[in-house]
Structure formats: C-alpha cells, structure tokens
Amino acid sequence: MDQEILERRRIVKKKFTWRRIVSLLFVVIVGYWAINNFGSIKGIFDSIIAVTLPFILGAALAFILNLPLKFFERHMTKLVGKYYTWYRIVGILFGYLIIAGVIAFIIFLVVPDLQETLGSFISQVPAEINLLYNKINQYIADNPQILETVNQLDVDTNQLRDQLFSIVQSFTSGILDTTFSLVGNLVNGVFNAFVAIIFGTSILFKKETLTRQFKKIIYGTMPKHWANFTVNLGAEANQTFGQYVSGQVTEAVILLVLVFIGMTIFNFPFTLSISVLTGAMALVPIYGAIMGGVVGFFLIAVVDVVQAIWFIIFIIVVQQVEGNIIYPRVVGGSVGLPGIWVLFSVTVSGAFFGLAGMLLSVPIFALCYKLASATINYNLDQDNIKVTTETNNLK
C-alpha cells in the first residue's frame, strides 16, 4: 500500500516537473518574441492608453480618493454608531477639497515667486542687451581691423535679405503651430479631466456594486481555483497600491522638510516655495527632487547666480540621500520591496515608458515580486527543499 502511494506521488511529481518545464519554455518564448517586437507592442500600448486615458485617470483618481473616503466613513460610523449614505457624499467632497486645497496652496505659494522672478528677469533684459551692445561697439572701436575685414567681404545683400525673411517666416509659422498645439492640448486636457472626475466619482458611489459584479464575472467565467487566485490577486494589488500611495506621500513630506531645513540653514532665497515645489514633484519617484531642483535653480539664478550654483550642489546631495536611502526604505518598505529592486524598477521602467513607467513601476514590480516569492517558496516547500547560505551575514 505504501509502495503504491509512493508510486502515485512519483508520477504526480513527474507530471508537475514537466508542467514547470513547459511553462518556463513558454515564458522564454513569449519573452523573446516580446523583446524582438517591443516597438510594435509599445505602439499598440500607447494607442490604447491614448484612447482610454480619461478612464484610467478616473480610476486612479477614485483609488486615491478612496483612501480618505474609507478613513472618513469608518470613523464617522464609529462616532455615530450607524452608517448613513450621506457619509459617502461628504467623504467624496472632503477628498476633492483636500486635492483642490493642496493644488491651490502650491499655486498661490509658487506662482507669485515665479511672477516676481520672471518680472525681474524681463526688466533686466533691456539693460543687459544695451550693455552687450556697448561692449561690442567698444570692442570694434578698439579693433578697427574688424570693420575693414567685413567691408572686404563679398556679401550679396539680396540673398541675405531673403534668408532673413525666410528665418522670420519660419519662426512665425513655428509660433503659430506651437500656439495651436498648446490650445489643442489644453482643450484635450480639460476634457480628459472632466471625464476623469465624472468617471472617478461614479466608481466611488458604486464601488461595492462594481466589486460584486466583477466577482460574479470572475467566478462565472473561470474555474474556482483560478477565480480564487484572481480575486486574491486583486485584493493584494489593491493593498499594494494603497501602501505605495501612502509611502509616496510620506516620502514627499520627508523630502520637503529636508529641503526646507537645508535651504534655511544655507540662507537660500524662495525657501518655502522651492521646498513645497520639490516636495510636490517628489511624487514622481526618485527623480522628482531633480526636477524641483532645476526649477529652484532658475528662480535663485535671477537673484544670485553663485547661490544658484551652490543650490544645485545642495539639491544633488539631497537627491542622492533621497534616491539611495530614504526612498528605497520608505516606499520600498511600505510595499514590501527591497531597496535595490525599487531603484531597478524605477530606472528601467522610466527608460522604457517615461513618467508613467516611473510612477507605476514600484507597485507593479512589488506585486510581481510578491507573486514570484510566493510561487518559489511554495515550490520549494512542495519539494521539501531548504535553501541556506554559508555566511551568517546574508539575510
């Protein structure tokens, strides 16, 4: 009897091994095909994203707003002792007010400094041009041979006039094209934002119904074990993305405080504006500090170029600390992803998919990391394999 059981286990194990080999071979073939056709796949992916962008933005907005909404509904229910439907309406409005308040705070804090800087820069331009003109005239006066050389040149004035006219015409046409493009992008952006708000709000109002409908579709179209896997995967993804948003906001606040303290110590101008702007841009993983630093450099450069150079050195140091120490630990720790994989996922995804890749790389990679870890550990447990290291320092 025992021999028969062992034989059955051996057969099952052999079938399972072959299934693993076939699955691995399939993954390798698909991966090889995807690498060779990456350009075509990315083109199709970009087209799909362009069409569905307002709905993707709406779903993302609903996901972000759901975090304070759950907090509000849970605490109001505890406080009152009963759930009322108006909690949902007030909670959604509360979430929109938070987002609008943060955006308005950044705009009213940063825009005046930008206006002051641009105004100062524009007011300095005529004086700088006049100074440059005087220097050129003085240089020509000190070196009269320059005029002699120019007079000896055989210049076709008609051809020169036509070339200048062509340059001006091209420049004017470029300005018109840019203006039309900006207006078109603005209209498209307003439309996408409007649709996203409507779609996101609808999701929040009907989130329980939508969740139930998705579960019905999953269990009605899949075998039970695959349906359970899909539902659990969705729950894990929801948790991972929620932890990512919380970690990202925490990291942005930490960076804001660091930049504010550093700029105060070194007595840089526009301390509060640049700190808040850098913190807001830090919502873009790792490289947000650099973008904030570039804007800060131009703001400070109008006041004092030397201070602007020192500010760039300061922001580079802060970015290194933020990118290599703070971000991997705060955000990576919140989603359960080791720091080295955080840096890898952000860098690679940013290179292939730009800003969207940088924003979504950490939670998606963290989810894949968790699935891979669970699968590997399950397979090792099934084969009763214990993996150890010879060095106690490795963990």
Secondary structure, 3 states (H helix, E strand, C coil): CHHHHHHHHHHHHHHHHHHHHHHHHHHHHHHHHHHHCHHHHHHHHHHHHHHHHHHHHHHHHHHHHHHHHHHHHHHHHHHHCCCCCHHHHHHHHHHHHHHHHHHHHHHHHHHHHHHHHHHHHHHHHHHHHHHHHHHHHHHHHHCCHHHHHHHHCCCCHHHHHHHHHHHHHHHHHHHHHHHHHHHHHHHHHHHHHHHHHHHHHHHHHCHHHHHHHHHHHHHHHCCHHHHHHHHHHHHHHHHHHHHHHHHHHHHHHHHHHHHHHHHHHCCCCCHHHHHHHHHHHCCCCCCHHHHHHHHHHHHHHHHCHHHHHHHHHHHHHHHHHHHHHHHHHHHHHHHCCCHHHHHHHHHHHHHHHHHHHHHHHHHHHHHHHHHHHHHHHHHHHHCCCCCCCCCCCCC
